[in-house]
Amino acid sequence: MLIAPVVPVLLCAPKFLDGSMSLGQVMQAASAFTIVQGAFGWLVDNYPRLADWNACARRVASLMVSLDGLEQAEESETVGRIKRGEAQSETVLELDEVSVSLGDGTAVVKETQVKIEPGERVLVAGESGSGKSTLVRAIAGLWAWGSGRVDFRPDMQLFMLPQKPYIPSGTLRRAVAYPKPADSWTADEIHSALEKVGLAHLNDKLEEEAPWDHTLSGGEKQRLAFARLLLNDPDIIVLDEATSALDDKTQHKIMQVMIDELPNATILSVAHRVELEEFHSRKITLEKRDGGARLVSDVDLSPYARKRHVLSNPSGAPGTYAVTVPAVNATLTPASFCRDSICPPTARPR
Protein backbone atom coordinates (compact mmCIF):
# COMPACT_ATOMS: atom_id res chain seq x y z
CA MET A 1 0.00 0.00 0.00
CA LEU A 2 2.94 2.37 0.62
CA ILE A 3 4.41 1.94 -2.87
CA ALA A 4 1.05 1.93 -4.68
CA PRO A 5 1.00 5.74 -5.25
CA VAL A 6 4.51 5.56 -6.71
CA VAL A 7 3.61 2.96 -9.38
CA PRO A 8 1.65 5.30 -11.70
CA VAL A 9 4.35 7.99 -11.39
CA LEU A 10 7.02 5.50 -12.43
CA LEU A 11 4.92 4.33 -15.37
CA CYS A 12 4.35 7.91 -16.56
CA ALA A 13 7.92 9.10 -15.92
CA PRO A 14 9.28 8.27 -19.44
CA LYS A 15 6.51 10.27 -21.14
CA PHE A 16 6.96 13.13 -18.70
CA LEU A 17 10.71 13.22 -19.36
CA ASP A 18 10.32 13.24 -23.15
CA GLY A 19 7.75 16.03 -22.86
CA SER A 20 4.73 14.09 -24.15
CA MET A 21 2.94 14.38 -20.77
CA SER A 22 2.67 17.41 -18.55
CA LEU A 23 2.96 17.29 -14.77
CA GLY A 24 -0.79 17.80 -14.47
CA GLN A 25 -1.47 14.78 -16.68
CA VAL A 26 0.89 12.65 -14.58
CA MET A 27 -1.01 13.67 -11.42
CA GLN A 28 -4.33 12.87 -13.12
CA ALA A 29 -3.06 9.42 -14.08
CA ALA A 30 -1.83 8.80 -10.52
CA SER A 31 -5.19 9.89 -9.09
CA ALA A 32 -7.11 7.64 -11.52
CA PHE A 33 -4.82 4.71 -10.61
CA THR A 34 -5.56 5.24 -6.89
CA ILE A 35 -9.32 5.36 -7.51
CA VAL A 36 -9.28 2.11 -9.53
CA GLN A 37 -7.08 0.42 -6.92
CA GLY A 38 -9.53 1.43 -4.15
CA ALA A 39 -12.45 0.06 -6.16
CA PHE A 40 -10.73 -3.31 -6.58
CA GLY A 41 -9.85 -3.40 -2.87
CA TRP A 42 -13.39 -2.60 -1.66
CA LEU A 43 -14.39 -6.25 -1.34
CA VAL A 44 -11.31 -7.10 0.71
CA ASP A 45 -11.68 -4.06 2.95
CA ASN A 46 -15.38 -4.68 3.59
CA TYR A 47 -15.40 -8.48 3.78
CA PRO A 48 -15.65 -8.59 7.63
CA ARG A 49 -18.63 -6.22 7.53
CA LEU A 50 -20.25 -8.29 4.78
CA ALA A 51 -19.76 -11.45 6.86
CA ASP A 52 -21.36 -9.76 9.89
CA TRP A 53 -24.26 -8.57 7.74
CA ASN A 54 -24.75 -12.05 6.30
CA ALA A 55 -24.78 -13.63 9.79
CA CYS A 56 -27.30 -11.07 11.05
CA ALA A 57 -29.47 -11.55 7.96
CA ARG A 58 -29.46 -15.33 8.49
CA ARG A 59 -30.49 -14.95 12.14
CA VAL A 60 -33.27 -12.52 11.24
CA ALA A 61 -34.48 -14.83 8.46
CA SER A 62 -34.43 -17.81 10.83
CA LEU A 63 -36.41 -15.81 13.40
CA MET A 64 -38.96 -14.79 10.75
CA VAL A 65 -39.38 -18.42 9.64
CA SER A 66 -39.89 -19.50 13.24
CA LEU A 67 -42.40 -16.73 13.87
CA ASP A 68 -44.28 -17.64 10.68
CA GLY A 69 -44.37 -21.29 11.79
CA LEU A 70 -45.60 -20.24 15.22
CA GLU A 71 -48.31 -18.06 13.67
CA GLN A 72 -49.44 -20.91 11.42
CA ALA A 73 -49.56 -23.27 14.40
CA GLU A 74 -51.54 -20.69 16.39
CA GLU A 75 -54.07 -20.31 13.59
CA SER A 76 -54.25 -24.03 12.83
CA GLU A 77 -57.39 -25.83 13.95
CA THR A 78 -55.82 -29.28 13.64
CA VAL A 79 -53.14 -28.81 16.35
CA GLY A 80 -54.46 -28.70 19.88
CA ARG A 81 -53.05 -27.08 23.01
CA ILE A 82 -51.88 -28.64 26.24
CA LYS A 83 -54.02 -27.29 29.04
CA ARG A 84 -52.47 -26.19 32.31
CA GLY A 85 -54.18 -26.00 35.65
CA GLU A 86 -53.99 -26.63 39.37
CA ALA A 87 -53.68 -30.08 40.87
CA GLN A 88 -56.72 -30.96 42.96
CA SER A 89 -54.94 -33.41 45.27
CA GLU A 90 -51.68 -33.40 47.21
CA THR A 91 -49.89 -34.38 44.00
CA VAL A 92 -47.17 -31.91 43.01
CA LEU A 93 -47.39 -32.62 39.29
CA GLU A 94 -49.94 -34.58 37.29
CA LEU A 95 -49.93 -35.40 33.59
CA ASP A 96 -53.41 -36.36 32.43
CA GLU A 97 -53.40 -38.01 28.97
CA VAL A 98 -50.71 -35.57 27.80
CA SER A 99 -49.75 -35.83 24.13
CA VAL A 100 -47.03 -33.59 22.72
CA SER A 101 -47.05 -32.64 19.03
CA LEU A 102 -44.95 -30.60 16.65
CA GLY A 103 -46.35 -27.44 15.11
CA ASP A 104 -47.52 -29.42 12.06
CA GLY A 105 -49.45 -31.91 14.20
CA THR A 106 -46.88 -34.74 14.16
CA ALA A 107 -47.12 -36.61 17.47
CA VAL A 108 -43.91 -36.81 19.51
CA VAL A 109 -45.24 -38.21 22.78
CA LYS A 110 -48.61 -39.94 22.98
CA GLU A 111 -51.06 -39.97 25.91
CA THR A 112 -48.76 -39.92 28.91
CA GLN A 113 -50.36 -40.18 32.33
CA VAL A 114 -48.17 -39.73 35.40
CA LYS A 115 -48.55 -38.50 38.97
CA ILE A 116 -45.55 -37.21 40.89
CA GLU A 117 -45.76 -36.91 44.65
CA PRO A 118 -44.00 -34.29 46.80
CA GLY A 119 -40.30 -35.00 47.22
CA GLU A 120 -40.11 -37.63 44.47
CA ARG A 121 -37.08 -37.61 42.20
CA VAL A 122 -38.15 -38.97 38.81
CA LEU A 123 -35.76 -39.91 36.02
CA VAL A 124 -37.17 -39.87 32.47
CA ALA A 125 -35.25 -42.33 30.29
CA GLY A 126 -35.49 -43.59 26.74
CA GLU A 127 -33.61 -43.82 23.48
CA SER A 128 -32.50 -40.70 21.65
CA GLY A 129 -35.38 -39.09 19.77
CA SER A 130 -38.12 -40.60 21.94
CA GLY A 131 -39.39 -37.16 22.99
CA LYS A 132 -37.98 -36.90 26.53
CA SER A 133 -36.78 -33.33 26.22
CA THR A 134 -39.92 -32.27 24.38
CA LEU A 135 -42.03 -33.73 27.18
CA VAL A 136 -40.17 -31.86 29.94
CA ARG A 137 -40.39 -28.64 27.91
CA ALA A 138 -44.14 -29.13 27.73
CA ILE A 139 -44.22 -29.70 31.49
CA ALA A 140 -42.18 -26.53 32.07
CA GLY A 141 -44.60 -24.55 29.87
CA LEU A 142 -42.13 -23.99 27.03
CA TRP A 143 -44.10 -26.09 24.51
CA ALA A 144 -47.83 -25.69 24.11
CA TRP A 145 -48.75 -27.97 21.17
CA GLY A 146 -50.54 -31.21 21.93
CA SER A 147 -53.42 -32.28 24.12
CA GLY A 148 -54.20 -33.31 27.67
CA ARG A 149 -53.56 -31.48 30.93
CA VAL A 150 -50.53 -30.59 33.03
CA ASP A 151 -51.53 -29.73 36.59
CA PHE A 152 -49.29 -28.23 39.28
CA ARG A 153 -49.75 -27.38 42.90
CA PRO A 154 -50.55 -23.64 42.78
CA ASP A 155 -48.05 -22.73 45.51
CA MET A 156 -45.08 -24.41 43.85
CA GLN A 157 -42.13 -22.65 42.14
CA LEU A 158 -40.63 -24.46 39.13
CA PHE A 159 -37.02 -24.03 37.99
CA MET A 160 -35.68 -25.57 34.78
CA LEU A 161 -32.03 -26.29 33.93
CA PRO A 162 -31.45 -26.88 30.19
CA GLN A 163 -28.49 -28.65 28.66
CA LYS A 164 -27.02 -25.34 27.49
CA PRO A 165 -27.68 -22.66 30.13
CA TYR A 166 -28.16 -19.07 29.01
CA ILE A 167 -25.35 -16.79 30.22
CA PRO A 168 -26.24 -13.07 29.89
CA SER A 169 -23.63 -10.43 29.13
CA GLY A 170 -22.37 -8.23 31.93
CA THR A 171 -20.89 -9.07 35.31
CA LEU A 172 -20.50 -12.56 36.69
CA ARG A 173 -22.90 -11.58 39.49
CA ARG A 174 -25.57 -10.94 36.88
CA ALA A 175 -24.86 -14.29 35.21
CA VAL A 176 -25.24 -16.15 38.51
CA ALA A 177 -28.37 -14.26 39.58
CA TYR A 178 -30.17 -14.68 36.23
CA PRO A 179 -33.17 -14.61 35.72
CA LYS A 180 -33.49 -12.39 38.80
CA PRO A 181 -31.76 -9.01 39.22
CA ALA A 182 -28.06 -9.02 40.01
CA ASP A 183 -28.62 -7.60 43.50
CA SER A 184 -31.10 -10.30 44.56
CA TRP A 185 -28.46 -12.00 46.74
CA THR A 186 -25.51 -10.80 48.76
CA ALA A 187 -21.94 -11.49 47.71
CA ASP A 188 -21.53 -14.01 50.55
CA GLU A 189 -24.59 -15.98 49.41
CA ILE A 190 -23.31 -16.11 45.83
CA HIS A 191 -19.80 -17.06 47.01
CA SER A 192 -21.27 -19.92 49.04
CA ALA A 193 -23.29 -21.22 46.08
CA LEU A 194 -20.27 -21.06 43.75
CA GLU A 195 -18.10 -22.92 46.26
CA LYS A 196 -20.67 -25.71 46.61
CA VAL A 197 -20.67 -26.34 42.85
CA GLY A 198 -16.90 -26.20 42.49
CA LEU A 199 -16.56 -22.67 41.09
CA ALA A 200 -14.79 -21.06 44.06
CA HIS A 201 -12.06 -19.80 41.71
CA LEU A 202 -14.62 -17.35 40.25
CA ASN A 203 -15.42 -15.66 43.56
CA ASP A 204 -12.87 -12.89 43.00
CA LYS A 205 -14.40 -12.12 39.57
CA LEU A 206 -17.95 -11.53 40.77
CA GLU A 207 -18.04 -7.87 39.73
CA GLU A 208 -15.96 -8.35 36.60
CA GLU A 209 -17.60 -7.71 33.23
CA ALA A 210 -16.62 -10.18 30.53
CA PRO A 211 -18.17 -12.28 27.73
CA TRP A 212 -18.84 -15.10 30.19
CA ASP A 213 -20.78 -17.11 27.62
CA HIS A 214 -17.51 -17.50 25.68
CA THR A 215 -15.16 -17.45 28.68
CA LEU A 216 -16.68 -20.33 30.64
CA SER A 217 -16.43 -23.93 29.44
CA GLY A 218 -19.51 -26.10 28.92
CA GLY A 219 -19.01 -27.81 32.28
CA GLU A 220 -18.55 -24.48 34.09
CA LYS A 221 -21.75 -23.15 32.55
CA GLN A 222 -23.69 -26.17 33.81
CA ARG A 223 -22.19 -25.81 37.30
CA LEU A 224 -23.10 -22.11 37.22
CA ALA A 225 -26.68 -23.12 36.46
CA PHE A 226 -26.68 -25.36 39.54
CA ALA A 227 -25.44 -22.40 41.60
CA ARG A 228 -28.53 -20.50 40.37
CA LEU A 229 -30.62 -23.46 41.43
CA LEU A 230 -29.24 -23.43 44.97
CA LEU A 231 -29.86 -19.68 45.27
CA ASN A 232 -33.47 -19.86 44.06
CA ASP A 233 -34.40 -22.90 46.21
CA PRO A 234 -37.39 -23.97 44.02
CA ASP A 235 -40.05 -26.55 44.87
CA ILE A 236 -39.93 -28.34 41.50
CA ILE A 237 -36.71 -28.87 39.55
CA VAL A 238 -36.69 -29.88 35.87
CA LEU A 239 -33.31 -31.05 34.56
CA ASP A 240 -32.89 -31.51 30.81
CA GLU A 241 -29.48 -33.19 30.33
CA ALA A 242 -28.19 -30.65 32.86
CA THR A 243 -25.01 -32.64 33.65
CA SER A 244 -24.10 -33.83 30.15
CA ALA A 245 -20.88 -31.74 30.02
CA LEU A 246 -19.62 -32.93 33.43
CA ASP A 247 -17.34 -35.86 34.14
CA ASP A 248 -18.66 -38.67 36.34
CA LYS A 249 -16.93 -37.46 39.51
CA THR A 250 -18.15 -33.87 39.17
CA GLN A 251 -21.63 -35.05 38.21
CA HIS A 252 -21.81 -37.19 41.36
CA LYS A 253 -20.70 -34.27 43.52
CA ILE A 254 -23.14 -31.79 41.95
CA MET A 255 -26.13 -34.14 42.22
CA GLN A 256 -25.28 -34.96 45.84
CA VAL A 257 -24.99 -31.25 46.68
CA MET A 258 -28.39 -30.58 45.06
CA ILE A 259 -30.06 -33.36 47.06
CA ASP A 260 -28.37 -32.32 50.32
CA GLU A 261 -29.17 -28.62 49.90
CA LEU A 262 -32.70 -29.09 48.51
CA PRO A 263 -33.93 -32.26 50.25
CA ASN A 264 -37.64 -31.45 49.86
CA ALA A 265 -37.54 -30.51 46.18
CA THR A 266 -39.41 -32.59 43.62
CA ILE A 267 -37.08 -33.44 40.73
CA LEU A 268 -37.92 -34.43 37.17
CA SER A 269 -34.83 -35.05 35.07
CA VAL A 270 -33.98 -36.28 31.59
CA ALA A 271 -30.66 -38.09 31.22
CA HIS A 272 -28.94 -40.96 29.44
CA ARG A 273 -26.30 -41.82 32.04
CA VAL A 274 -27.07 -44.90 34.12
CA GLU A 275 -25.06 -43.45 37.02
CA LEU A 276 -27.81 -40.91 37.68
CA GLU A 277 -30.28 -43.60 38.78
CA GLU A 278 -28.82 -43.62 42.31
CA PHE A 279 -29.96 -40.01 42.77
CA HIS A 280 -33.58 -40.73 41.81
CA SER A 281 -36.38 -42.60 43.52
CA ARG A 282 -38.29 -43.46 40.37
CA LYS A 283 -37.64 -44.06 36.69
CA ILE A 284 -40.11 -43.87 33.83
CA THR A 285 -39.14 -44.99 30.34
CA LEU A 286 -40.41 -43.71 27.01
CA GLU A 287 -40.22 -45.94 23.97
CA LYS A 288 -40.25 -44.54 20.45
CA ARG A 289 -43.14 -45.95 18.39
CA ASP A 290 -45.14 -45.14 15.29
CA GLY A 291 -47.58 -42.39 16.13
CA GLY A 292 -45.57 -41.05 19.07
CA ALA A 293 -43.49 -42.30 21.99
CA ARG A 294 -45.24 -44.24 24.75
CA LEU A 295 -44.63 -44.69 28.44
CA VAL A 296 -43.74 -48.38 28.74
CA SER A 297 -42.26 -48.84 32.21
CA ASP A 298 -42.29 -47.33 35.67
CA VAL A 299 -39.52 -48.42 38.05
CA ASP A 300 -39.25 -47.70 41.76
CA LEU A 301 -35.56 -47.01 42.42
CA SER A 302 -35.82 -46.68 46.20
CA PRO A 303 -33.37 -49.10 47.92
CA TYR A 304 -36.11 -50.91 49.87
CA ALA A 305 -38.66 -51.33 47.11
CA ARG A 306 -37.05 -51.99 43.74
CA LYS A 307 -40.13 -53.12 41.86
CA ARG A 308 -40.46 -53.03 38.10
CA HIS A 309 -43.75 -52.26 36.43
CA VAL A 310 -43.63 -53.19 32.72
CA LEU A 311 -46.62 -52.71 30.47
CA SER A 312 -47.34 -55.41 27.92
CA ASN A 313 -50.17 -57.14 26.07
CA PRO A 314 -49.00 -60.75 25.55
CA SER A 315 -52.35 -62.12 24.45
CA GLY A 316 -53.08 -59.33 21.99
CA ALA A 317 -56.70 -59.23 23.17
CA PRO A 318 -58.09 -55.70 23.38
CA GLY A 319 -58.69 -54.39 26.89
CA THR A 320 -56.37 -56.92 28.58
CA TYR A 321 -52.89 -55.89 29.73
CA ALA A 322 -50.47 -57.63 32.03
CA VAL A 323 -48.51 -56.02 34.84
CA THR A 324 -45.25 -57.89 35.46
CA VAL A 325 -43.69 -57.63 38.92
CA PRO A 326 -40.91 -60.05 40.04
CA ALA A 327 -42.49 -63.51 40.51
CA VAL A 328 -45.99 -62.11 39.94
CA ASN A 329 -48.14 -62.13 36.79
CA ALA A 330 -51.53 -60.51 37.13
CA THR A 331 -54.20 -59.71 34.55
CA LEU A 332 -56.04 -56.46 35.07
CA THR A 333 -59.75 -56.12 34.51
CA PRO A 334 -60.98 -53.70 31.82
CA ALA A 335 -61.78 -51.19 34.59
CA SER A 336 -58.15 -50.95 35.68
CA PHE A 337 -56.04 -51.99 32.68
CA CYS A 338 -53.18 -49.86 31.34
CA ARG A 339 -54.99 -48.49 28.32
CA ASP A 340 -53.01 -47.95 25.12
CA SER A 341 -49.78 -48.88 26.91
CA ILE A 342 -50.20 -45.88 29.26
CA CYS A 343 -49.78 -46.82 32.89
CA PRO A 344 -52.21 -45.07 35.24
CA PRO A 345 -50.37 -43.78 38.29
CA THR A 346 -52.73 -45.65 40.61
CA ALA A 347 -51.53 -48.98 39.16
CA ARG A 348 -47.89 -48.27 39.85
CA PRO A 349 -46.57 -50.44 42.73
CA ARG A 350 -45.37 -48.49 45.73
Secondary structure, 3 states (H helix, E strand, C coil): CCCCCHHHHHHHHHHHHCCCCCHHHHHHHHHHHHHHHHHHCHHHHHHHHHHHHHHHHHHHHHHHHHHHHHHHHHHCCCCCECEEEECCCCCCEEEEEEEEECCCCCEEEEEEEEEECCCCEEEEEECCCCCHHHHHHHHHCCCCEEEEEEEECCCCCEEEECCCCCCCCEEHHHHHHCCCCHHHCCHHHHHHHHHHCCCHHHHHHCCCEECHHHHCCHHHHHHHHHHHHHHHCCCEEEEECCCCCCCHHHHHHHHHHHHHHCCCCEEEEECCCHHHHHHCCEEEEEECCCCCEEEEEEEECCCCCCCEEEEECCCCCCCCCEEEECCEEEECCCCCCCHHHCCCHHHCCC
